[in-house]
Amino acid sequence: MIVARSRAWWRATLALCLGSILVFVNLYAPQPLLPDLRQAYGVSTLGVSLIMSVATLALAAALLVFGPLSDAIGRGAIMRVTLLLTGLCSLGLAFAPNFESLLALRLVQGFVLGGLPAVAIAWMGDEFDRPALMAAVGLYIGANTLGGIGGRLIGGGVGEIGGASAGFLVVGVVTLVGVALFWRLLPAPRQFKPRRFELRGALADLSGHLRHPLLLAAYLLGGINFLIFINQYSYITFRLAEEPFGLSARWLGMIFLTYLGGTLSSALSGRLTRHLSQPACMTLGILILMSGTLLTLADSLAWIITGLTVNAVGFFLAHSMASSWVSRQAERARGSASALYLVFYYLGASLGSLWLEPFWQRGGWFGVAIGSWLLLSLTLAIALWLWRGERGFERLPLVR
């Protein structure tokens, strides 16, 4: 097993973090352009949100394929090939002739984007010992935030100068360069033991994970939290694009620098577990997320930015704890267990606009905050249940 801070650990962690950055650059590059795209194509806020929703929905579906498949054929090839296809899709998006073709290409891109997230943490679980896993997951999740920031900065900055097509073109080129480096850095696996792929066995694994209470709790917590967190960013762009703020696409892209709060909390999450249990950290993260949402109700742009930063700190703390919790609790088929967590995660993201749109239409941003707190109260209850019952939990066997 690879131990923390060894040369092999640094090389593998760097490769996986780079891959994570590339995935999220591609996923989130269009988000700061949503207000402009809404006007350009004459669609509603719900309609233009499909640019994000179809990608995350396809990503969620892909996880059900790549997770179980990786348990049979290995993780590395899946990550390499899907990252390459992701970059090619971004180049295709640069030449999409209309809104319908743009959505179709985003659907395809969303599917191939699922390759790396489906198996990266499972790869770590195979190759790293527990301290190495905990430290690497925090850095990996932190890389997610850097990718999200980078994608939005590229989308907003390049998009304002040359339009959305230029933004997609730059993202595609950057991705292909990054894939070449990822291909070279990722070490060959040593601990992976393939299992013969059988559809019945794969379905039994997924069913067992869903019936495991400690895994199901983490799935629901991660999915609902992400539903709120990521869709708040979509609706805040609509709010800040209007008066009295009137921010352009470039400046809307800059608001995603608030993700740096999540980068910090993810990187430090491994250290925090030396003092607090994982369920306690999940609880703390959700409370911080609820508090940050309260700050965004202010009319001051500075307070809104502060609130979004606090939100990122809380969300990514809870997310890093929940995702590593899944890897620890799954006793078998770790790839499909981690993939199922991300299915809930991205399914939540794709459904968030359906939940928050009625609150936005009736109450504007205050309505979005109310809708957020309603669901975050549920995830807080889940985290408290895990925390309260943790001392009595023996690691529960997967139900078969």
C-alpha positions in Angstrom: 0.0 0.0 0.0 1.2 3.5 -0.7 1.8 5.6 2.4 1.2 9.3 2.9 3.8 11.8 1.7 5.8 9.2 -0.1 7.0 9.9 -3.6 4.5 7.5 -5.1 1.7 9.2 -3.0 2.6 12.6 -4.3 2.8 11.5 -7.9 -0.5 9.6 -7.8 -2.2 12.4 -5.9 -0.9 15.1 -8.3 -2.2 13.1 -11.3 -5.7 12.6 -9.8 -5.9 16.2 -8.7 -4.9 17.3 -12.3 -7.6 15.0 -13.7 -10.1 16.5 -11.3 -9.3 20.0 -12.3 -9.8 19.1 -16.0 -13.1 17.6 -15.3 -14.5 20.5 -13.5 -13.0 23.1 -15.8 -15.1 21.5 -18.6 -18.2 21.0 -16.5 -18.5 24.6 -15.2 -17.1 26.8 -17.9 -20.6 27.8 -19.3 -22.0 28.8 -15.9 -21.0 32.5 -15.8 -22.4 32.8 -19.4 -25.9 31.8 -18.4 -27.4 35.3 -18.3 -25.9 36.2 -21.7 -27.0 32.9 -23.2 -30.5 33.4 -21.8 -30.7 36.6 -23.8 -29.0 35.3 -26.9 -31.3 32.3 -27.3 -34.4 33.9 -25.9 -35.0 31.1 -23.3 -36.1 31.3 -19.7 -33.9 31.0 -16.6 -35.1 27.4 -16.3 -34.4 26.7 -20.0 -30.9 28.1 -20.0 -30.1 26.2 -16.9 -30.4 23.0 -19.0 -26.9 23.8 -20.2 -25.7 22.8 -16.8 -28.4 20.3 -15.9 -28.1 18.0 -18.9 -24.3 17.7 -18.3 -24.7 16.8 -14.7 -27.6 14.5 -15.3 -25.6 12.6 -18.0 -22.6 12.6 -15.6 -24.7 11.0 -12.9 -25.9 8.3 -15.4 -22.4 7.6 -16.5 -21.3 6.9 -13.0 -23.5 3.9 -12.9 -21.6 2.5 -15.9 -18.0 3.5 -15.1 -18.1 2.6 -11.4 -19.0 -1.1 -11.8 -17.0 -1.4 -15.0 -13.9 -0.2 -13.2 -14.2 -3.0 -10.7 -13.8 -5.4 -13.7 -11.4 -3.8 -16.1 -9.5 -1.4 -13.8 -9.6 2.4 -13.2 -6.7 3.9 -15.0 -7.8 3.3 -18.6 -11.2 4.6 -17.9 -9.8 7.9 -16.5 -7.4 8.4 -19.4 -9.8 7.7 -22.3 -12.7 9.7 -20.9 -10.5 12.7 -20.2 -9.4 12.6 -23.8 -13.0 12.5 -25.0 -13.9 15.3 -22.7 -11.4 17.6 -24.4 -12.6 16.7 -27.8 -16.2 17.4 -26.8 -15.2 21.0 -25.7 -13.6 21.5 -29.1 -16.9 20.4 -30.7 -18.9 22.7 -28.5 -17.0 25.7 -29.9 -18.6 25.0 -33.3 -22.1 24.1 -32.2 -24.5 25.8 -34.7 -27.5 26.3 -32.4 -28.9 25.9 -28.9 -30.2 22.4 -29.5 -26.9 21.0 -30.8 -25.1 22.7 -27.9 -27.4 20.8 -25.5 -26.8 17.6 -27.3 -23.0 17.9 -27.2 -23.2 18.9 -23.5 -25.2 15.7 -22.9 -22.4 13.6 -24.5 -19.7 15.6 -22.7 -21.5 15.1 -19.4 -21.4 11.3 -19.9 -17.6 11.1 -20.6 -17.0 13.6 -17.8 -18.2 10.8 -15.4 -15.2 8.6 -16.1 -12.7 10.1 -13.6 -15.0 11.1 -10.8 -16.6 7.6 -10.8 -13.3 5.8 -10.1 -10.7 8.3 -8.7 -11.5 7.8 -5.0 -11.9 4.1 -5.5 -8.4 4.1 -7.1 -7.1 5.8 -4.0 -9.0 3.3 -1.8 -7.3 0.4 -3.6 -3.7 1.8 -3.5 -3.4 4.0 -0.4 -3.5 3.1 3.2 -6.0 4.8 5.4 -4.0 7.9 6.5 -2.8 8.3 2.9 -6.4 8.0 1.6 -7.7 10.6 4.1 -5.0 13.1 3.1 -5.4 12.5 -0.6 -9.2 12.8 -0.7 -9.0 16.2 0.9 -6.5 17.4 -1.7 -8.5 15.8 -4.5 -11.7 17.5 -3.4 -9.8 20.7 -3.2 -8.7 20.2 -6.8 -12.4 20.0 -7.7 -12.8 23.5 -6.4 -9.8 24.8 -8.4 -11.3 23.2 -11.5 -14.6 24.8 -10.9 -12.9 28.2 -10.4 -10.7 27.8 -13.4 -13.6 26.8 -15.7 -15.7 29.7 -14.7 -12.9 32.2 -15.0 -12.1 30.9 -18.5 -15.8 30.8 -19.5 -16.5 34.3 -18.1 -13.2 36.0 -19.1 -12.7 34.5 -22.6 -16.4 34.5 -23.2 -16.7 38.2 -22.7 -13.9 38.9 -25.1 -14.6 36.3 -27.9 -17.9 34.8 -27.0 -18.9 31.4 -25.7 -17.3 29.6 -28.7 -13.9 31.1 -27.9 -14.3 29.9 -24.3 -15.1 26.4 -25.3 -12.1 26.3 -27.7 -9.7 27.4 -25.0 -11.1 24.9 -22.6 -10.7 22.1 -25.1 -7.0 23.0 -25.9 -6.1 23.3 -22.2 -7.8 19.9 -21.5 -5.9 18.1 -24.2 -2.6 19.4 -22.9 -3.6 18.4 -19.3 -4.6 14.9 -20.5 -1.1 14.3 -21.9 0.4 15.2 -18.5 -2.1 13.1 -16.6 -1.4 10.1 -18.9 2.3 10.3 -17.9 1.9 10.9 -14.2 -0.6 8.3 -13.1 1.2 5.2 -11.8 0.3 1.7 -12.7 -1.9 0.1 -10.1 -0.5 -2.6 -7.8 -3.2 -3.5 -5.4 -6.2 -3.6 -7.8 -7.8 -7.1 -8.1 -10.2 -7.3 -11.0 -13.6 -8.9 -10.6 -15.3 -10.5 -13.5 -18.1 -8.2 -14.7 -21.5 -9.7 -14.4 -24.6 -7.5 -14.7 -26.4 -9.4 -12.0 -23.5 -9.0 -9.7 -23.1 -5.3 -10.5 -26.8 -4.8 -9.8 -26.5 -6.7 -6.6 -23.6 -4.5 -5.5 -25.6 -1.4 -6.2 -28.6 -2.8 -4.4 -26.5 -3.7 -1.4 -25.0 -0.2 -1.2 -28.4 1.3 -1.2 -29.6 -0.9 1.6 -26.5 -0.2 3.7 -27.8 2.6 6.1 -24.4 4.2 6.6 -23.8 4.5 2.9 -27.3 5.6 2.1 -27.1 8.4 4.6 -23.9 9.7 3.0 -25.5 9.4 -0.5 -28.5 11.5 0.6 -26.3 14.0 2.4 -24.0 14.6 -0.5 -26.7 14.8 -3.1 -28.9 17.2 -1.3 -26.1 19.5 -0.2 -24.8 19.7 -3.7 -28.3 20.4 -5.1 -28.4 23.5 -3.0 -24.8 24.6 -3.2 -24.2 24.5 -7.0 -27.6 25.8 -8.0 -27.3 28.8 -5.6 -24.4 29.9 -7.9 -26.6 29.7 -11.0 -29.3 31.9 -9.4 -26.9 34.3 -7.9 -25.6 35.0 -11.4 -29.1 36.1 -12.4 -29.4 38.3 -9.3 -26.0 39.9 -9.8 -26.5 40.4 -13.5 -29.5 42.6 -12.7 -29.6 46.0 -11.2 -28.4 47.4 -8.8 -25.3 45.2 -9.4 -25.3 44.8 -13.2 -22.2 42.5 -13.4 -20.9 41.4 -16.8 -20.0 37.8 -17.7 -16.3 38.4 -16.8 -17.2 39.7 -13.3 -19.8 36.9 -12.8 -17.0 34.5 -13.5 -14.9 36.2 -10.8 -17.5 35.4 -8.1 -16.5 31.8 -8.3 -13.2 32.7 -6.7 -15.2 32.2 -3.6 -14.6 28.5 -4.2 -11.2 29.0 -2.7 -12.9 28.8 0.7 -13.8 25.2 -0.3 -10.2 24.5 -1.5 -8.9 25.5 1.9 -11.5 23.5 3.9 -11.0 20.4 1.7 -7.3 20.5 2.1 -7.5 20.9 5.9 -10.3 18.3 6.3 -7.8 15.5 6.9 -6.2 17.4 9.8 -9.6 18.2 11.2 -10.5 14.5 11.5 -7.7 14.1 14.0 -9.8 16.1 16.4 -13.4 15.5 15.3 -15.2 12.4 13.9 -16.3 12.4 10.2 -20.0 12.8 11.1 -19.1 15.7 13.4 -17.3 17.4 10.5 -20.3 16.8 8.2 -22.6 18.5 10.8 -20.2 21.4 11.1 -20.0 21.8 7.4 -23.8 21.9 6.9 -24.2 24.5 9.7 -21.5 26.7 8.0 -23.3 26.3 4.7 -26.6 27.4 6.3 -24.9 30.4 7.9 -23.3 31.5 4.6 -26.6 31.5 2.9 -27.9 33.9 5.5 -25.1 36.3 4.7 -26.0 36.3 1.0 -29.3 38.0 1.8 -27.5 41.3 2.3 -27.7 44.0 -0.3 -24.0 44.6 -0.2 -21.9 42.8 -2.9 -19.1 42.4 -0.3 -21.4 40.6 2.1 -22.7 38.4 -0.7 -19.2 37.4 -1.7 -18.4 36.7 1.9 -21.5 34.5 2.2 -20.6 32.6 -0.9 -17.1 32.0 0.5 -18.5 30.7 3.8 -20.9 28.5 1.8 -17.9 27.0 0.0 -16.0 26.3 3.2 -19.0 24.5 4.7 -20.1 22.6 1.6 -16.7 21.2 0.7 -15.9 20.2 4.3 -19.1 18.2 4.4 -18.5 16.8 0.9 -15.0 15.6 1.6 -16.1 13.9 4.8 -19.1 12.2 3.1 -17.2 10.9 0.1 -14.3 9.5 2.2 -16.9 8.0 4.6 -18.3 6.0 1.7 -14.9 4.7 0.7 -14.3 3.6 4.3 -17.7 1.9 4.9 -17.8 0.0 1.6 -16.4 -3.5 2.3 -16.5 -4.6 -1.4 -17.2 -3.2 -4.8 -15.6 0.1 -3.7 -15.7 1.5 -7.2 -19.5 1.1 -7.5 -20.0 2.4 -3.9 -18.0 5.6 -4.7 -19.8 5.9 -8.0 -23.2 5.7 -6.4 -22.3 8.5 -4.1 -21.5 10.7 -7.1 -24.7 9.6 -8.8 -26.7 11.1 -5.9 -24.3 14.1 -6.0 -24.8 15.0 -9.6 -28.4 13.9 -9.7 -28.9 16.5 -7.0 -27.2 19.1 -9.1 -29.3 18.4 -12.2 -32.6 18.6 -10.2 -31.7 21.7 -8.2 -33.2 24.2 -10.7 -36.5 22.3 -10.6 -36.6 22.7 -6.8 -35.3 26.3 -6.5 -37.1 27.8 -9.6 -40.5 28.1 -7.9 -38.8 29.8 -4.9 -36.9 32.2 -7.3 -40.1 33.0 -9.2 -42.1 33.8 -6.0 -39.4 35.4 -3.8 -36.3 36.1 -5.7 -33.1 35.4 -3.9 -34.8 35.4 -0.5 -37.0 32.6 -1.9 -33.9 30.7 -3.0 -32.5 31.0 0.6 -35.8 29.6 2.0 -35.7 26.7 -0.4 -32.1 26.1 0.6 -32.7 26.0 4.3 -35.6 23.6 4.0 -33.4 20.9 2.4 -30.3 21.7 4.4 -32.4 21.0 7.5 -32.8 17.5 6.2 -29.1 16.9 5.6 -28.4 18.4 9.0 -30.7 15.8 10.6 -28.9 13.0 8.7 -25.5 14.2 9.8 -26.7 14.4 13.4 -28.1 10.9 13.2 -24.7 9.6 12.0 -22.9 11.6 14.8 -25.2 10.5 17.5 -25.1 6.8 16.5 -21.4 6.7 15.6 -20.3 5.2 19.0 -22.8 2.4 18.6 -22.0 1.7 15.0 -20.0 -1.4 14.3 -19.0 -1.4 10.7 -22.2 -2.8 9.2 -21.9 -5.5 6.6 -23.2 -4.9 3.1 -26.7 -6.2 2.8 -27.0 -8.9 0.2 
